Amino acid sequence: EGDRAPRPIGIAARADGSMVVSDAENHRVLFLDVDGTLVRSVGSGLRSGGRDGFNVPGAITLDATGNAYIVDTLNGRIVKLSPSGAYLGEYGRLADTAGSLARPKGVAVDGAGRVFVSDGLQAAVEVFAADGTYLGVIGRRDPQDAKAGSIYEAPGALWLSGARLTVIDGIVGLVTVEIPETAPRRAAEP
């Protein structure tokens, strides 16, 4: 097809051994079988957006039903794909305000379908409901103050285990926080 050599930067493995891999060089998400053979490719192959495009896809996570959540880095969003690669929706939009994503880096999904996204430029972990509604941020020094600084400086990869969210921060190191069962609340705006 004339594609450049793949540059995989995100991977998620299913229980059956099949994989979902992001190819940042070709702006695609690859669905591979247990032998690593390409089953399906999603994305136009060029920098693009919308339902069929990616602009540097990165980190990937899977939910309990096998849906894939892909960090679409330069489009400032998370794209949700079905186990077969069909577009199901997205979280966030490109901007640098609360509820938007300036430079998403990592993604995790909990059992309730909440989507956790680290944002390197905003030094934040933002949370979205399963339906895409913005719920708030995790990691403010004072959760009730919208202007309070973050405990993060350069958050990247995320790992969610039960009620514990671990963030790999390029400056601070590993930071683990307890996640409330209920959604985080937005701090009151001044």
N, CA and C of each residue as an Amber inpcrd file, in Angstrom:
protein
   570
   0.8080000  -1.2040000   0.0000000   0.0000000   0.0000000   0.0000000
   0.8490000   1.2650000   0.0000000   2.1560000   1.1380000   0.0690000
   3.0020000   2.3110000   0.0820000   3.1370000   2.9470000   1.4460000
   2.6760000   2.2960000   2.5060000   2.8080000   2.8270000   3.8600000
   4.2680000   2.8680000   4.2660000   4.5540000   3.7750000   5.1660000
   5.8780000   3.7930000   5.7730000   5.9270000   2.6970000   6.8240000
   7.1100000   2.3400000   7.2450000   7.2560000   1.3240000   8.2890000
   6.4680000   1.7580000   9.5200000   5.7280000   0.8450000  10.1380000
   4.9330000   1.2040000  11.3210000   5.8130000   1.7060000  12.4640000
   5.2460000   2.6060000  13.2630000   5.8920000   3.0720000  14.4900000
   4.8960000   2.8370000  15.6230000   4.8810000   1.5990000  16.1570000
   3.9270000   1.2820000  17.2250000   4.3200000   1.9710000  18.5240000
   3.3570000   2.6900000  19.1280000   3.6510000   3.3330000  20.4110000
   2.6190000   3.0010000  21.4830000   1.6040000   2.2300000  21.1360000
   0.6170000   1.7930000  22.1110000   0.1840000   0.3820000  21.7930000
  -0.0740000  -0.3990000  22.8450000  -0.5280000  -1.7820000  22.6390000
  -1.4450000  -2.1880000  23.7840000  -2.4420000  -2.9820000  23.4440000
  -3.3250000  -3.5900000  24.4390000  -3.5910000  -5.0100000  23.9700000
  -3.4620000  -5.9570000  24.8820000  -3.6580000  -7.3670000  24.5410000
  -4.9610000  -7.8710000  25.1340000  -5.6870000  -8.6320000  24.3410000
  -6.9280000  -9.2610000  24.8010000  -6.6000000 -10.5900000  25.4730000
  -7.5490000 -11.1260000  26.2050000  -7.3560000 -12.3980000  26.9080000
  -7.0250000 -13.5360000  25.9470000  -7.5280000 -13.4600000  24.7110000
  -7.2650000 -14.5240000  23.7370000  -5.9040000 -14.3820000  23.0530000
  -5.1540000 -13.3120000  23.3840000  -3.8360000 -13.1000000  22.8010000
  -3.8220000 -12.1850000  21.5960000  -4.9900000 -11.8280000  21.0690000
  -5.0170000 -10.8620000  19.9690000  -4.6660000  -9.4830000  20.5350000
  -4.2890000  -8.5610000  19.6520000  -3.7960000  -7.2710000  20.1090000
  -4.3810000  -6.1140000  19.3110000  -4.3650000  -4.9580000  19.9420000
  -4.6810000  -3.6970000  19.2890000  -3.4270000  -2.8400000  19.4410000
  -2.9310000  -2.3080000  18.3240000  -1.6700000  -1.5660000  18.3210000
  -1.8680000  -0.2340000  17.6160000  -1.3260000   0.8330000  18.1910000
  -1.3740000   2.1220000  17.5100000  -0.1260000   2.2790000  16.6520000
  -0.3020000   2.7540000  15.4470000   0.7920000   3.0060000  14.5050000
   0.8400000   4.5120000  14.2790000   1.6960000   5.1800000  15.0400000
   1.7740000   6.6420000  14.9900000   2.2810000   7.1480000  13.6450000
   3.1530000   6.3950000  12.9970000   3.7270000   6.8350000  11.7190000
   2.6810000   6.8940000  10.6100000   1.7820000   5.9190000  10.5930000
   0.7740000   5.8270000   9.5360000  -0.6160000   6.2590000   9.9960000
  -0.7160000   6.7800000  11.2300000  -1.9640000   7.3280000  11.7650000
  -3.1020000   6.3090000  11.6880000  -2.7790000   5.0810000  12.1270000
  -3.7510000   3.9910000  12.0990000  -3.7390000   3.2190000  13.4060000
  -4.8210000   2.4890000  13.6230000  -4.9090000   1.5310000  14.7190000
  -5.0270000   0.1570000  14.0750000  -4.1560000  -0.7510000  14.4930000
  -4.0770000  -2.0750000  13.8880000  -4.6590000  -3.1260000  14.8180000
  -5.5000000  -3.9780000  14.2800000  -6.0580000  -5.1080000  15.0160000
  -5.3210000  -6.3510000  14.5200000  -4.6170000  -7.0260000  15.4170000
  -3.7880000  -8.1770000  15.0710000  -4.3140000  -9.4390000  15.7270000
  -4.1590000 -10.5770000  15.0510000  -4.5640000 -11.8460000  15.6610000
  -3.4560000 -12.3240000  16.6010000  -3.6290000 -13.5110000  17.1600000
  -2.6730000 -14.0230000  18.1530000  -1.2850000 -14.2600000  17.5730000
  -1.1750000 -14.3950000  16.2630000   0.1190000 -14.5880000  15.6140000
   0.7320000 -13.2650000  15.1520000   0.0510000 -12.1510000  15.3920000
   0.5530000 -10.8500000  14.9710000   0.2150000 -10.4980000  13.5360000
  -0.6840000 -11.2570000  12.9270000  -1.1100000 -10.9950000  11.5560000
  -2.1940000  -9.9190000  11.5620000  -2.0740000  -8.9740000  10.6510000
  -3.0470000  -7.8890000  10.5570000  -4.4160000  -8.4300000  10.1660000
  -5.4190000  -8.1210000  10.9890000  -6.8030000  -8.5050000  10.7170000
  -7.5600000  -7.3100000  10.1590000  -7.3020000  -6.1300000  10.7240000
  -8.0260000  -4.9160000  10.3350000  -7.1630000  -3.7050000  10.6600000
  -7.3000000  -2.6940000   9.8450000  -6.6300000  -1.4200000  10.0670000
  -7.7010000  -0.3380000  10.0960000  -7.6390000   0.5480000  11.0890000
  -8.6030000   1.6400000  11.2050000  -7.8340000   2.9540000  11.1200000
  -8.2970000   3.8340000  10.2570000  -7.6470000   5.1220000  10.0560000
  -7.3290000   5.3010000   8.5840000  -7.2230000   6.5350000   8.1800000
  -7.0280000   6.8430000   6.7650000  -5.5880000   6.6420000   6.2940000
  -4.6590000   6.5660000   7.2310000  -3.2520000   6.4600000   6.8520000
  -2.5800000   7.8130000   6.7550000  -3.3580000   8.8750000   6.8650000
  -2.8440000  10.2390000   6.8400000  -3.3230000  10.9630000   8.0930000
  -2.6690000  12.0450000   8.4420000  -3.1380000  12.8430000   9.5750000
  -4.5500000  13.3370000   9.2800000  -5.5070000  12.9140000  10.0790000
  -6.8840000  13.3540000   9.8740000  -7.6570000  13.1680000  11.1680000
  -8.8980000  13.4920000  11.1570000  -9.7530000  13.3770000  12.3360000
 -11.0740000  12.7550000  11.9510000 -12.0970000  13.0880000  12.7050000
 -13.4160000  12.5410000  12.4310000 -13.5100000  11.0680000  12.7900000
 -14.5550000  10.4480000  12.3030000 -14.8240000   9.0460000  12.6390000
 -13.7710000   8.0840000  12.1060000 -13.1040000   8.4320000  11.0220000
 -12.1860000   7.5060000  10.3710000 -10.7310000   7.9240000  10.4330000
 -10.4010000   8.9500000  11.2090000  -9.0350000   9.4330000  11.1820000
  -8.3650000   9.5270000  12.5340000  -7.0460000   9.5160000  12.4810000
  -6.2140000   9.7020000  13.6660000  -5.0810000  10.6440000  13.3170000
  -4.5730000  11.3250000  14.3200000  -3.3980000  12.1710000  14.1730000
  -2.4530000  11.8040000  15.3050000  -1.6090000  10.8570000  15.0440000
  -0.6580000  10.2600000  15.9800000  -1.3850000   9.5020000  17.1050000
  -1.9590000   8.3400000  16.7730000  -2.5620000   7.5240000  17.8260000
  -1.4810000   7.0060000  18.7670000  -1.8110000   6.9650000  20.0580000
  -0.8200000   6.5790000  21.0630000  -1.3050000   5.4650000  21.9660000
  -1.3680000   5.7550000  23.2610000  -1.7220000   4.7560000  24.2650000
  -3.0970000   4.1540000  23.9950000  -3.2590000   2.9070000  24.4210000
  -4.5070000   2.1690000  24.2190000  -4.8580000   1.4350000  25.4980000
  -6.1430000   1.3500000  25.7850000  -6.6240000   0.4710000  26.8530000
  -7.9030000  -0.1970000  26.3600000  -8.2750000  -1.2720000  27.0290000
  -9.4930000  -2.0120000  26.6930000 -10.4320000  -2.0050000  27.8830000
 -11.7330000  -2.0300000  27.6190000 -12.6830000  -2.1860000  28.7210000
 -13.0660000  -3.6600000  28.8390000 -13.9280000  -3.9690000  29.7740000
 -14.2880000  -5.3590000  30.0630000 -14.9640000  -6.0570000  28.8930000
 -15.5780000  -5.2940000  27.9900000 -16.2480000  -5.9110000  26.8480000
 -15.3760000  -5.9430000  25.5900000 -14.1340000  -5.4720000  25.6980000
 -13.2080000  -5.5270000  24.5790000 -13.1580000  -4.2940000  23.7050000
 -13.9180000  -3.2540000  24.0670000 -13.8230000  -2.0010000  23.3200000
 -12.4500000  -1.3880000  23.5520000 -11.8830000  -0.7780000  22.5260000
 -10.5650000  -0.1490000  22.6250000 -10.7280000   1.3620000  22.7370000
  -9.9330000   1.9630000  23.6150000  -9.9030000   3.4080000  23.8100000
  -8.5060000   3.8590000  23.4040000  -8.4250000   4.6920000  22.3820000
  -7.1440000   5.0830000  21.8080000  -6.9130000   6.5720000  22.0180000
  -5.7380000   6.9180000  22.5410000  -5.3430000   8.3160000  22.6430000
  -5.0350000   8.8080000  21.2310000  -5.7840000   9.7900000  20.7660000
  -5.5570000  10.4260000  19.4690000  -4.8230000  11.7360000  19.7840000
  -3.5170000  11.6190000  19.9470000  -2.6940000  12.6550000  20.5640000
  -2.9000000  14.0510000  19.9950000  -2.6680000  14.2450000  18.7190000
  -2.6960000  15.5990000  18.1700000  -4.0970000  16.0800000  17.8050000
  -5.0980000  15.2080000  17.8960000  -6.4910000  15.6430000  17.7550000
  -7.1090000  15.9440000  19.1150000  -6.3680000  15.6960000  20.2010000
  -6.8520000  16.0400000  21.5330000  -8.1140000  15.3110000  21.9330000
  -8.1280000  13.9980000  21.7460000  -9.3290000  13.2330000  22.0960000
  -8.9570000  11.7780000  22.3590000  -9.9310000  11.0520000  22.8840000
  -9.8550000   9.6050000  23.0290000 -10.9170000   9.0400000  22.1040000
 -10.5440000   8.0700000  21.2680000 -11.4850000   7.4520000  20.3400000
 -11.8180000   6.0590000  20.8580000 -13.1060000   5.7520000  20.9080000
 -13.5790000   4.4410000  21.3460000 -13.9680000   3.6240000  20.1180000
 -13.3540000   2.4260000  20.0090000 -13.6530000   1.5110000  18.9090000
 -14.1790000   0.1940000  19.4710000 -15.1000000  -0.4190000  18.7480000
 -15.6290000  -1.7270000  19.1430000 -14.5400000  -2.7860000  18.9850000
 -14.7600000  -3.9970000  19.5130000 -13.7780000  -5.0680000  19.3230000
 -13.4740000  -5.3610000  17.8510000 -14.4110000  -5.0370000  16.9620000
 -14.1720000  -5.2650000  15.5290000 -13.5940000  -4.0350000  14.8270000
 -13.4360000  -2.9220000  15.5630000 -12.8370000  -1.7240000  14.9900000
 -13.8210000  -0.6550000  14.5470000 -15.1090000  -0.8340000  14.8340000
 -16.1070000   0.1780000  14.4590000 -16.0450000   1.3670000  15.4170000
 -16.2000000   2.5510000  14.8770000 -16.2070000   3.7820000  15.6710000
 -17.4320000   3.7920000  16.5900000 -17.2010000   4.0170000  17.9040000
 -18.3010000   4.0720000  18.8660000 -18.4680000   5.4410000  19.5040000
 -17.4540000   6.2840000  19.4100000 -17.5530000   7.6080000  20.0190000
 -16.1940000   8.1420000  20.4000000 -16.2260000   9.3000000  21.0760000
 -14.9800000   9.9140000  21.5040000 -15.1860000  10.7300000  22.7690000
 -14.0730000  11.0450000  23.4160000 -14.0570000  11.7800000  24.6770000
 -13.0860000  12.9430000  24.5360000 -13.5250000  14.1350000  24.9500000
 -12.6800000  15.3150000  24.9010000 -12.6610000  15.9630000  23.5310000
 -12.0400000  17.1290000  23.5090000 -11.8300000  17.8630000  22.2740000
 -10.5560000  18.6650000  22.4530000  -9.9470000  19.0700000  21.3560000
  -8.6730000  19.7680000  21.4000000  -8.8400000  21.1910000  21.9000000
  -8.2660000  21.4930000  23.0540000  -8.2380000  22.8350000  23.6610000
  -7.4290000  22.7040000  24.9500000  -7.3090000  23.7880000  25.6770000
  -6.5340000  23.7310000  26.9200000  -7.3370000  24.2240000  28.1180000
  -8.6270000  23.9050000  28.1250000  -9.4880000  24.2550000  29.2470000
 -10.0550000  22.9770000  29.8560000 -10.6520000  23.1050000  31.0260000
 -11.2300000  21.9460000  31.7020000 -12.2430000  21.2570000  30.7950000
 -12.1500000  19.9350000  30.7240000 -13.0530000  19.1630000  29.8820000
 -12.5410000  18.9740000  28.4710000 -11.4110000  19.5980000  28.1730000
 -10.7840000  19.4350000  26.8620000  -9.4080000  18.8110000  27.0670000
  -8.7740000  18.4440000  25.9750000  -7.4660000  17.8060000  26.0530000
  -6.4790000  18.5630000  25.1720000  -5.3630000  18.9820000  25.7560000
  -4.3430000  19.7050000  25.0060000  -3.3050000  18.7430000  24.4390000
  -2.8800000  17.7710000  25.2330000  -1.9170000  16.7660000  24.7760000
  -2.1330000  15.4860000  25.5850000  -3.1920000  14.7250000  25.2280000
  -3.4480000  13.4890000  25.9680000  -2.2930000  12.5080000  25.8000000
  -1.9950000  11.7940000  26.8750000  -0.8720000  10.8520000  26.8720000
  -1.2880000   9.4300000  27.2380000  -2.0770000   9.2850000  28.3020000
  -2.4630000   7.9650000  28.7770000  -3.9630000   7.8650000  28.9470000
  -4.4650000   6.6200000  28.9700000  -5.8980000   6.4010000  29.1150000
  -6.1360000   5.1320000  29.9320000  -7.1720000   5.1620000  30.7600000
  -7.6070000   3.9960000  31.5250000  -9.1260000   4.0690000  31.6410000
  -9.7660000   2.9100000  31.7700000 -11.2270000   2.8370000  31.8870000
 -11.5550000   1.9450000  33.0780000 -12.4920000   2.4020000  33.9170000
 -12.8740000   1.5730000  35.0610000 -14.1260000   0.7540000  34.7460000
 -14.5510000  -0.0600000  35.6970000 -15.6940000  -0.9420000  35.5160000
 -17.0010000  -0.2150000  35.2720000 -17.0870000   1.0490000  35.6960000
 -18.2950000   1.8480000  35.4770000 -18.2650000   2.5540000  34.1290000
 -17.1850000   2.3750000  33.3730000 -17.0770000   3.0030000  32.0670000
 -16.4960000   4.4000000  32.0940000 -16.0650000   4.8570000  33.2920000
 -15.4270000   6.1760000  33.3530000 -14.0770000   6.1010000  32.6510000
 -13.7700000   7.1500000  31.8990000 -12.5390000   7.2130000  31.1160000
 -11.6150000   8.2430000  31.7630000 -10.4130000   7.7970000  32.1360000
  -9.4080000   8.6270000  32.7790000  -8.3350000   8.9380000  31.7410000
  -7.9900000  10.2250000  31.5950000  -7.0410000  10.6330000  30.5670000
  -5.9930000  11.5560000  31.1770000  -4.7170000  11.1980000  31.0210000
  -3.6540000  12.1040000  31.4580000  -3.3940000  13.0990000  30.3380000
  -3.1330000  14.3400000  30.7260000  -2.8530000  15.3870000  29.7610000
  -1.5270000  16.0390000  30.1390000  -0.5150000  15.8330000  29.3030000
   0.8180000  16.3220000  29.5940000   0.9340000  17.8330000  29.6220000
   0.2320000  18.5330000  28.7580000   0.3300000  19.9940000  28.7330000
  -0.4820000  20.6490000  29.8470000  -1.5860000  20.0360000  30.2350000
  -2.4120000  20.6020000  31.3010000  -1.9950000  20.1050000  32.6800000
  -1.0400000  19.1520000  32.7270000  -0.5760000  18.5760000  33.9910000
  -1.7730000  18.1080000  34.8210000  -2.6330000  17.3020000  34.1880000
  -3.8770000  16.8790000  34.8290000  -4.2650000  15.4790000  34.3970000
  -5.1280000  14.8660000  35.2020000  -5.8270000  13.6530000  34.8050000
  -7.3000000  14.0290000  34.7840000  -7.8920000  14.0020000  33.5980000
  -9.2890000  14.3720000  33.4450000 -10.1430000  13.1150000  33.3900000
 -11.4010000  13.2430000  33.8290000 -12.2990000  12.0980000  33.9040000
 -13.5790000  12.4040000  33.1350000 -13.9880000  11.4060000  32.3310000
 -15.2130000  11.5140000  31.5470000 -16.1190000  10.3440000  31.9080000
 -17.4290000  10.5730000  31.9100000 -18.4040000   9.5010000  32.1190000
 -18.4470000   8.6360000  30.8710000 -19.0560000   7.4720000  30.9900000
 -19.1640000   6.5530000  29.8540000 -19.8320000   7.2070000  28.6490000
 -20.7420000   8.1520000  28.8950000 -21.4360000   8.8280000  27.7860000
 -20.6610000  10.0220000  27.2370000 -19.4530000  10.2870000  27.7620000
 -18.6220000  11.3800000  27.2810000 -18.7130000  12.6650000  28.0800000
 -19.6220000  12.7220000  29.0420000 -19.7640000  13.9100000  29.8810000
 -18.4990000  14.1240000  30.7030000 -18.0130000  15.3500000  30.7220000
 -16.8420000  15.6960000  31.5240000 -17.2320000  15.6850000  32.9930000
 -16.4630000  14.9450000  33.8150000 -16.7650000  14.8320000  35.2370000
 -15.8450000  15.6710000  36.1220000 -14.6270000  15.9280000  35.6900000
 -13.7070000  16.7180000  36.5060000 -12.2860000  16.2020000  36.3910000
 -11.4390000  16.6910000  37.3000000 -10.0330000  16.2960000  37.2960000
  -9.6690000  15.5920000  38.5930000  -8.6140000  14.8160000  38.5040000
  -8.0450000  14.1540000  39.6750000  -6.6330000  14.6970000  39.8310000
  -6.2870000  15.0730000  41.0500000  -4.9220000  15.4800000  41.3150000
  -4.7190000  16.9430000  41.6460000  -5.7860000  17.6900000  41.8600000
  -5.5980000  19.0730000  42.3220000  -5.0940000  19.0420000  43.7550000
  -4.2460000  19.9720000  44.0870000  -3.7630000  20.0590000  45.4760000
  -4.9290000  20.3070000  46.4270000  -5.9330000  21.0740000  45.9810000
  -7.1590000  21.2890000  46.7490000  -8.3230000  21.0000000  45.8140000
  -8.9870000  19.8270000  45.9730000 -10.0510000  19.4320000  45.0490000
 -11.2090000  20.4270000  44.9380000 -11.3990000  21.2780000  45.9350000
 -12.5070000  22.2350000  45.9030000 -12.1600000  23.5490000  45.2170000
 -10.8900000  23.7260000  44.8560000 -10.4360000  24.9910000  44.2710000
 -10.0140000  24.7650000  42.8190000 -10.7860000  25.3240000  41.8680000
 -10.5010000  25.1390000  40.4430000  -9.1540000  25.7150000  40.0420000
  -8.6130000  26.6420000  40.8410000  -7.3280000  27.2550000  40.5110000
  -6.1630000  26.6250000  41.2660000  -6.4590000  25.6090000  42.0700000
  -5.3870000  24.9550000  42.8330000  -4.4620000  24.2240000  41.8730000
  -3.1980000  24.2510000  42.1630000  -2.2160000  23.5760000  41.3220000
  -2.3800000  22.0680000  41.3580000  -1.7280000  21.4130000  40.4190000
  -1.8160000  19.9620000  40.2800000  -0.6900000  19.2670000  41.0330000
  -0.9510000  18.0440000  41.4530000   0.1150000  17.2290000  42.0360000
   0.9780000  16.6320000  40.9330000   0.5600000  16.7620000  39.6820000
   1.2990000  16.2420000  38.5330000   2.0520000  17.3750000  37.8410000
   3.1200000  17.0030000  37.1350000   3.8500000  17.9710000  36.3100000
   3.8910000  17.5270000  34.8510000   4.0650000  16.2240000  34.6360000
   4.1170000  15.6900000  33.2730000   3.4990000  14.2930000  33.2620000
   2.1720000  14.2110000  33.5210000   1.5490000  12.8880000  33.5930000
   1.5210000  12.1890000  32.2400000   1.7620000  10.8840000  32.2700000
   1.7730000  10.0980000  31.0420000   0.9300000   8.8600000  31.1790000
   1.5790000   7.7080000  31.2430000   0.8730000   6.4320000  31.2900000
   0.0320000   6.3010000  32.5580000  -1.0970000   5.6150000  32.4170000
  -2.0220000   5.3760000  33.5290000  -2.2050000   3.8790000  33.7250000
  -2.3920000   3.4800000  34.9810000  -2.7290000   2.0940000  35.3020000
  -3.8080000   2.1410000  36.3600000  -4.9260000   1.4760000  36.1040000
  -6.0530000   1.4620000  37.0210000  -6.2300000   0.0520000  37.5450000
  -6.2090000  -0.0830000  38.8520000  -6.4150000  -1.3760000  39.5050000
  -7.3820000  -1.1690000  40.6520000  -8.6150000  -1.6200000  40.4430000
  -9.6380000  -1.3930000  41.4570000  -9.8680000   0.0970000  41.6220000
  -9.7270000   0.5790000  42.8470000  -9.9360000   1.9920000  43.1460000
  -8.6280000   2.7760000  43.1700000  -7.5520000   2.1830000  42.6890000
  -6.2410000   2.8520000  42.6980000  -5.8050000   3.1970000  41.2710000
  -5.5440000   4.4730000  41.0640000  -5.0450000   4.9550000  39.7820000
  -3.5760000   5.3200000  39.9660000  -2.7130000   4.6720000  39.1950000
  -1.2920000   4.9860000  39.2340000  -0.9480000   5.7500000  37.9660000
  -0.2560000   6.8580000  38.1470000   0.1440000   7.7310000  37.0580000
   1.6650000   7.7510000  36.9960000   2.2060000   7.5190000  35.8040000
   3.6360000   7.6960000  35.6090000   3.8340000   9.1320000  35.1580000
   4.4830000   9.9090000  36.0050000   4.7450000  11.3110000  35.7110000
   6.2360000  11.4500000  35.4130000   6.5800000  12.0330000  34.2620000
   7.9590000  12.1330000  33.8260000   8.8490000  12.9550000  34.7360000
   8.2810000  13.7690000  35.5940000   9.0680000  14.5930000  36.5090000
   8.8760000  14.1370000  37.9460000   7.6440000  13.9270000  38.3560000
   7.3270000  13.5700000  39.7400000   7.6220000  12.0980000  40.0370000
   7.4560000  11.2210000  39.0390000   7.6310000   9.7770000  39.2350000
   6.2810000   9.0920000  39.2900000   6.1950000   8.0070000  40.0510000
   4.9280000   7.2850000  40.1930000   4.0660000   7.9550000  41.2430000
   2.8150000   8.2090000  40.8960000   1.8620000   8.8020000  41.8260000
   0.6230000   7.9180000  41.8170000   0.2380000   7.4160000  42.9830000
  -0.9660000   6.5920000  43.0980000  -1.9930000   7.3330000  43.9330000
  -3.2150000   7.3890000  43.4220000  -4.3130000   8.0390000  44.1380000
  -5.4890000   7.0810000  44.2230000  -6.2870000   7.2430000  45.2460000
  -7.5200000   6.4730000  45.3970000  -8.6190000   7.1720000  44.6100000
  -9.3750000   6.3950000  43.8480000 -10.4610000   6.9260000  43.0370000
 -11.7780000   6.6800000  43.7770000 -12.5690000   7.7200000  43.9770000
 -13.8660000   7.5060000  44.6210000 -14.7900000   6.7050000  43.7090000
 -15.6920000   5.9480000  44.3270000 -16.6630000   5.1880000  43.5270000
 -17.5590000   6.0990000  42.7180000 -17.8900000   7.2440000  43.2950000
 -18.7100000   8.2010000  42.5590000 -17.7860000   9.0990000  41.7570000
 -18.3440000   9.7440000  40.7870000 -17.5600000  10.5970000  39.9000000
 -16.9590000  11.7670000  40.6600000 -15.7690000  12.2170000  40.2530000
 -15.2340000  13.4280000  40.8580000 -16.1520000  14.6010000  40.5450000
 -16.2200000  15.5230000  41.4350000 -17.0800000  16.7060000  41.2370000
 -16.2370000  17.8390000  40.6850000 -16.8470000  18.6190000  39.8140000
 -16.1580000  19.8080000  39.3270000 -16.0540000  20.8000000  40.4680000
 -14.9120000  21.4250000  40.5910000 -14.7680000  22.4780000  41.5910000
 -15.5830000  23.6830000  41.1450000 -16.0950000  24.4080000  42.0970000
 -16.8690000  25.5970000  41.7690000 -15.9550000  26.6170000  41.0990000
 -16.4490000  27.1920000  40.0480000 -15.6640000  28.2230000  39.3540000
 -15.8080000  29.5300000  40.1130000 -14.7320000  30.3150000  40.1820000
 -14.8050000  31.5780000  40.9260000 -15.7330000  32.5870000  40.2750000
